Amino acid sequence: MSGRQLHLALSAGVGGVHQGAWRRPDSRTEQWGTPELVIALAQETEAAKFDAFFLSDISAPNRALTRVQAPYLYFEPLTAAVAIARATSHIGVIATASTTFHEPYNLARQVATLDHLSGGRAGWNAVTSSVGEQNFGRRPWPDHAGRYERAAEFLDVVEQLWDSWEQDAVRHDRAAGVFADIDKIHPIDHAGTHFAVAGPLNVRRTPQGRPVIVQAGSSPAGRDLAARHASMVFTAQRELAEAQQFYRDLKSRARGHGRPDTDVAILPGVSPIIGDSAADAEEIRESLLDLVDQPTATARLADQLGGIDLSDIGFNEPIPVERLPAAGDIERRRSRFQIFADLAREERWTVRQLVGLEVASYGHWRLVGTAEQVAAELERWFLARGADGFVLMPPYQGALTRFYQWVVPLLQDRGIFRREYEGRTLRDHLGVSYPANRWAS
């Protein structure tokens, strides 16, 4: 296959990402919390030739929002990724793990092990986690800047550990009694602000050299972290012009860190509703919103907007802009807050409109139309350098099936998406290079 190719990953969820979708009869919600469903979704996604199966995570439910968060069951991603890897043969497996709640040595070891077990298909979605600290010990937790400072050091340590064994360090020389060349196994002796890690890792270099790092932050700190370390960037973009600006900025930052910009694949999230006609798609969108409980959905929106009070605002009324905090005062999900605040301030969206966006796609691009319209829009963003591909966030289970059966063939007919896998590793699928070991001569 020649020419630039579109990348697709699935963000897995029960029934769909829409907070009312679990109530639909096609949601498969009764199976959620079972390994059988997760594995079946991964196998269906591999049959559609996607680059990766993306295991997102919420490490702890927000107990104040449990009604609107339903269903909020999440397997621990790294553990689930092992089962998925063993049940598939080509698709990449990306597991989310927090730099706030983990330690770098254990995390480096776990992800390296996953890369070996999967034959080079592992990815790690490195998140900084702004919620869930109540389950990880009572101590002061870092603010937004502190979380990214910790994450930057965390990723540096992990990459050093992944490089601590050179590719040919293991010799198996029985005659000489030499299992491995000690000169090619390197301690890292890291002593930093947040971590002290001696190394080396006790897992040999992985099939990909280093597993793929995925990063999802869109703030300046998140963008710079991604430009330094990530081979895939998951971002929320709703307009093509904004997506193009993000794309140019991220690629420029990567070059500034001495990396070719082709080594960073940028995949915005997209939540498609696909109908037999445009009118049918709109009807599905409205029917999904009808499944959401208004008071609890409004509480969820208020939480997204920094915890402001919306109890006295009607569902069809706009947000009073004077209640919105400044972005700099937001410590959790700052870039996502900005999306909703901008719509409230600049376009005067009502509570209902903002709830519809929040519960349907978490602020990601909503794409509503026929299969032809959806395929055409994805191609337009791709060709216009607003994206290298997309993370599919189907709002309900039927949208996923329709995307596989209706949209994927159209993308293949356009010559921008594979019909068969041409490589075996996640790096192969994404078209990003294999990293050189920093110790190799």
MOBELCOR-V324022 format. One record per pair of residues at least 4 apart in sequence whose ideal C-beta (glycine too) atoms are under 8 Angstrom apart, sorted by the first residue. I is the first residue (numbers start at 1). J is the second residue. Records with the same first field share a line. If there is no record, write none. Layout:
# MOBELCOR-V324022
I = J + J
This chain:
# MOBELCOR-V324022
1 = 5 + 415 + 418 + 419 + 422
3 = 415 + 416
4 = 382 + 416
5 = 416 + 417 + 418 + 431
6 = 378 + 379 + 382 + 388 + 389 + 390 + 411 + 416 + 417
7 = 51 + 232 + 265 + 267 + 388 + 389 + 390 + 429 + 430 + 431
8 = 48 + 50 + 51 + 389 + 390 + 391 + 392 + 408 + 417
9 = 50 + 51 + 52 + 53 + 54 + 92 + 94 + 232 + 234 + 267 + 389 + 390 + 391 + 392
10 = 41 + 45 + 50 + 52 + 53 + 54 + 391 + 392 + 394 + 400
11 = 17 + 54 + 56 + 269 + 391 + 392 + 393
12 = 38 + 41 + 42 + 53 + 54 + 55 + 56
13 = 17 + 56 + 393 + 394
14 = 22 + 27 + 28 + 29 + 31 + 32 + 37 + 71 + 73
15 = 21 + 22 + 24 + 26 + 27 + 28 + 29 + 32 + 71 + 396 + 397
16 = 21 + 22 + 27 + 394 + 395 + 396 + 397 + 399 + 400
17 = 21 + 271 + 360 + 361 + 362 + 393 + 394 + 395
18 = 271 + 288 + 359 + 360 + 361 + 395 + 396
19 = 68 + 69 + 70 + 292 + 297 + 300 + 359 + 360
20 = 24 + 288 + 289 + 290 + 291 + 292 + 359
21 = 27 + 288 + 291 + 395 + 396 + 397
22 = 27 + 29 + 32 + 70 + 71
23 = 27 + 29 + 291
24 = 288 + 291 + 396 + 397 + 398
26 = 396 + 397 + 398
27 = 396 + 397
28 = 32 + 37 + 397
29 = 71
31 = 36 + 37
32 = 37 + 71 + 73
33 = 73 + 75
34 = 38
35 = 39 + 75 + 80 + 83
36 = 40
37 = 41
38 = 42 + 75 + 80 + 83 + 84
39 = 43 + 83 + 84 + 87
40 = 44
41 = 45 + 53
42 = 46 + 53 + 84 + 87 + 88 + 91 + 93
43 = 47 + 87 + 88
44 = 48 + 400 + 404
45 = 50 + 53 + 91 + 404
46 = 50 + 53 + 88 + 89 + 90 + 91
47 = 404
48 = 403 + 404 + 408
49 = 408 + 417 + 418 + 419 + 420 + 421
50 = 91 + 392
51 = 91 + 92 + 389 + 426 + 429 + 430
52 = 91 + 92 + 93 + 94 + 123 + 232 + 426 + 429
53 = 84 + 88 + 91 + 92 + 93 + 94
54 = 94 + 96 + 125 + 214 + 234 + 391
55 = 75 + 77 + 80 + 81 + 84 + 93 + 94 + 95 + 96 + 125
56 = 74 + 77 + 96 + 125
57 = 74 + 76 + 77 + 96 + 97 + 98 + 127
58 = 69 + 72 + 74 + 131 + 132
59 = 74 + 98 + 101 + 129 + 131 + 132 + 135 + 136
60 = 131 + 132 + 134 + 135
61 = 65 + 66 + 69 + 72
62 = 66 + 69 + 131 + 303
64 = 299 + 303
65 = 69 + 296 + 299 + 300 + 303
66 = 70 + 72
67 = 293 + 296
68 = 292 + 293 + 296 + 297 + 299 + 300 + 359
69 = 300
75 = 79 + 80
76 = 80
77 = 81 + 95 + 96 + 97
78 = 82 + 95 + 97 + 110 + 111 + 114
79 = 83
80 = 84 + 95
81 = 85 + 93 + 94 + 95 + 114 + 118 + 122
82 = 86 + 114 + 117
83 = 87
84 = 88 + 93
85 = 93 + 114 + 117 + 118 + 119 + 121 + 122
86 = 117
88 = 93 + 121
90 = 121 + 421 + 424
91 = 121
92 = 121 + 122 + 123 + 212 + 425 + 426 + 429 + 430
93 = 114 + 118 + 121 + 122 + 123 + 426
94 = 122 + 123 + 124 + 125 + 212 + 214 + 232 + 426
95 = 111 + 114 + 122 + 123 + 124 + 125
96 = 124 + 125 + 127
97 = 102 + 107 + 110 + 111 + 124 + 125 + 126 + 127
98 = 102 + 127 + 128 + 129 + 132
99 = 126 + 127 + 128 + 129 + 147 + 150 + 151 + 154 + 155
100 = 128 + 129 + 133 + 136 + 141 + 142 + 147 + 150 + 151
101 = 129 + 132 + 133 + 136
102 = 106 + 107 + 154
103 = 107 + 195
104 = 108 + 154 + 157 + 158 + 161 + 195 + 197
105 = 109 + 157 + 161 + 197 + 199 + 201
106 = 110
107 = 111 + 124 + 154 + 158
108 = 112 + 157 + 158 + 161 + 162 + 201
109 = 113 + 161 + 201 + 202 + 203
110 = 114
111 = 115 + 122 + 124 + 158 + 211
112 = 116 + 161 + 162 + 201 + 203 + 206 + 211
113 = 117 + 203
114 = 118 + 122 + 211
115 = 120 + 121 + 122 + 206 + 207 + 208 + 211
116 = 203 + 206 + 207
118 = 122
119 = 207 + 424 + 425
120 = 206 + 207 + 208 + 424 + 425 + 426 + 427
121 = 424 + 425 + 426
122 = 206 + 208 + 211 + 212 + 426
123 = 211 + 212 + 213 + 214 + 232 + 426
124 = 211 + 212 + 213 + 214
125 = 214 + 215 + 216 + 234
126 = 151 + 154 + 155 + 213 + 214 + 215 + 225 + 229 + 230
127 = 216
128 = 147 + 148 + 150 + 151 + 217 + 222
129 = 133 + 147
130 = 144 + 147 + 331 + 332 + 333
131 = 332
132 = 136
133 = 137 + 141
142 = 146 + 147 + 149 + 150
143 = 147 + 331
144 = 148 + 219 + 221 + 330 + 331 + 334
145 = 149 + 221
146 = 150
147 = 151
148 = 152 + 217 + 219 + 221 + 222 + 225
149 = 153 + 193 + 194
150 = 154 + 194
151 = 155 + 225
152 = 156 + 225 + 228
153 = 157 + 192 + 193 + 194 + 195
154 = 158 + 194 + 195
155 = 159 + 213 + 225 + 228 + 229
156 = 160 + 190 + 192
157 = 161 + 188 + 190 + 192 + 195 + 197
158 = 162
159 = 163 + 210 + 229
160 = 164 + 188 + 190 + 199 + 438
161 = 188 + 197 + 199 + 200 + 201
162 = 201 + 205 + 206 + 209 + 210 + 211
163 = 186 + 205 + 210 + 437 + 438 + 439
164 = 185 + 186 + 187 + 188 + 199 + 200 + 201 + 439
165 = 169 + 170 + 184 + 185 + 186 + 200 + 201 + 203 + 204 + 205
166 = 181 + 184 + 185 + 186 + 205 + 437 + 439 + 440
167 = 205 + 209 + 437 + 440
168 = 181 + 184
169 = 180 + 181 + 184 + 185 + 204 + 205
170 = 179 + 180 + 204
171 = 178 + 179 + 180 + 181
172 = 179
173 = 177 + 178 + 179
180 = 184 + 185
181 = 185
184 = 439
185 = 200
186 = 199 + 200 + 439
187 = 198 + 199 + 200
188 = 197 + 198 + 199 + 200
189 = 198 + 199
190 = 195 + 196 + 197 + 198 + 199
191 = 196
192 = 196
205 = 209 + 437
206 = 210 + 211
207 = 425
208 = 212 + 425 + 426 + 427 + 434
209 = 434 + 435 + 436 + 437
210 = 435
211 = 426
212 = 231 + 232 + 426 + 427 + 430 + 432
213 = 229 + 230 + 231 + 232
214 = 230 + 231 + 232 + 233 + 234
215 = 222 + 225 + 226 + 229 + 230 + 232 + 233 + 234
216 = 222 + 233 + 234 + 235
217 = 221 + 222 + 223 + 225 + 226 + 335
218 = 222 + 223 + 235 + 236 + 246 + 335
219 = 223 + 334 + 335
220 = 224
221 = 225
222 = 226 + 335
223 = 227 + 246 + 249 + 250 + 253
224 = 228 + 253
225 = 229 + 230
226 = 230 + 233 + 250 + 253 + 264
227 = 250 + 253 + 254 + 256 + 257 + 259 + 264
228 = 257 + 259
230 = 264
231 = 263 + 264 + 265 + 427 + 430 + 432
232 = 264 + 265 + 266 + 267 + 430 + 432
233 = 250 + 264 + 265 + 266 + 267
234 = 267 + 268 + 269 + 391
235 = 243 + 246 + 266 + 267 + 268 + 269
236 = 268 + 269 + 335 + 336 + 339 + 362 + 363 + 364 + 365
237 = 242 + 243 + 246 + 268 + 364 + 365 + 386 + 387
238 = 242 + 339 + 363 + 364 + 365 + 366
239 = 243
240 = 244 + 380 + 381 + 384 + 386
241 = 245
242 = 246
243 = 247 + 268 + 381 + 386 + 387
244 = 248 + 384 + 385 + 386
245 = 249
246 = 250 + 266
247 = 251 + 266 + 385 + 386 + 387
248 = 252 + 385
249 = 253
250 = 254 + 264 + 266
251 = 255 + 261 + 264 + 266
252 = 256 + 261
253 = 257
254 = 259 + 260 + 261 + 263 + 264
255 = 259 + 260 + 261
259 = 263 + 264
260 = 433
262 = 431 + 432 + 433
263 = 432 + 433
264 = 432
265 = 388 + 389 + 430 + 431 + 432
266 = 387 + 388 + 389
267 = 387 + 388 + 389 + 390 + 391
268 = 364 + 365 + 381 + 386 + 387 + 390 + 391
269 = 361 + 362 + 364 + 365 + 390 + 391 + 393
270 = 364 + 365 + 367 + 378 + 390 + 391 + 392 + 393
271 = 360 + 361 + 364 + 365 + 366 + 367 + 393 + 394 + 395
272 = 366 + 367 + 368 + 374 + 392 + 394 + 395 + 399 + 403 + 407
273 = 281 + 284 + 285 + 288 + 366 + 367 + 368 + 369 + 395 + 396 + 399
274 = 281 + 369 + 370 + 371 + 374 + 399 + 402 + 403 + 406 + 407
275 = 279 + 280 + 281 + 282 + 283 + 284 + 368 + 369 + 370
276 = 280 + 370
277 = 281 + 370
278 = 282 + 368 + 369 + 370 + 373
279 = 283
280 = 284
281 = 285 + 368 + 369 + 370
282 = 286 + 368
283 = 287
284 = 288 + 396
285 = 289 + 356 + 360 + 366 + 368
286 = 290
287 = 291
288 = 292 + 360 + 395 + 396
289 = 352 + 355 + 356 + 359 + 360
292 = 296 + 297 + 355 + 359
293 = 297
294 = 298 + 315 + 355
295 = 299
296 = 300
297 = 301 + 355 + 358 + 359
298 = 302 + 310 + 311 + 313 + 315 + 351 + 355
299 = 303 + 310
300 = 304 + 355 + 358 + 359
301 = 305 + 310 + 340 + 351 + 354 + 355 + 358
302 = 307 + 308 + 309 + 310
303 = 307
304 = 333 + 336 + 337 + 340 + 358 + 363
305 = 310 + 319 + 324 + 325 + 337 + 340 + 341 + 344
306 = 324 + 325 + 329 + 330 + 337
308 = 319 + 323 + 324 + 325
309 = 323
310 = 319 + 351
313 = 317 + 319 + 320 + 351
314 = 351
315 = 350 + 351 + 352 + 355
316 = 350 + 351 + 352
317 = 350 + 351
318 = 344 + 348 + 349 + 350 + 351
319 = 323 + 324 + 344 + 349 + 350 + 351 + 354
321 = 344 + 345
324 = 341 + 344 + 345
325 = 329 + 330
326 = 330
327 = 334 + 337 + 338 + 341
330 = 334 + 337
332 = 337
333 = 337
334 = 338
335 = 339
336 = 340 + 362 + 363
337 = 341
338 = 342
339 = 343 + 363
340 = 344 + 354 + 357 + 358 + 363
341 = 345
342 = 346 + 347
343 = 347 + 349 + 353 + 354 + 357
344 = 348 + 349 + 354
349 = 353 + 354 + 357
350 = 354
351 = 355
352 = 356
353 = 357
354 = 358
355 = 359
356 = 360
357 = 361 + 363 + 366
358 = 362 + 363
360 = 366 + 395
361 = 365 + 366 + 393 + 395
362 = 393
364 = 393
366 = 395
367 = 374 + 377 + 378
369 = 373 + 374 + 377
370 = 374
371 = 375 + 402 + 406 + 407 + 410
372 = 376 + 410
373 = 377
374 = 378 + 403 + 407
375 = 379 + 407 + 410 + 411 + 414
376 = 380
377 = 381
378 = 382 + 390 + 407 + 411
379 = 383 + 411 + 414 + 416
380 = 384
381 = 386 + 387 + 390
382 = 386 + 387 + 388 + 389 + 416
392 = 400 + 403
394 = 399 + 400 + 403
395 = 399
396 = 400
397 = 401
398 = 402
399 = 403
400 = 404
401 = 405
402 = 406 + 407
403 = 407 + 408
404 = 408
405 = 409
406 = 410
407 = 411
408 = 412 + 417
409 = 413
410 = 414
411 = 416 + 417
412 = 417 + 418 + 419
418 = 422
421 = 429
422 = 428
423 = 427 + 428 + 429
424 = 428
425 = 429
426 = 430
427 = 432 + 433 + 434
436 = 440
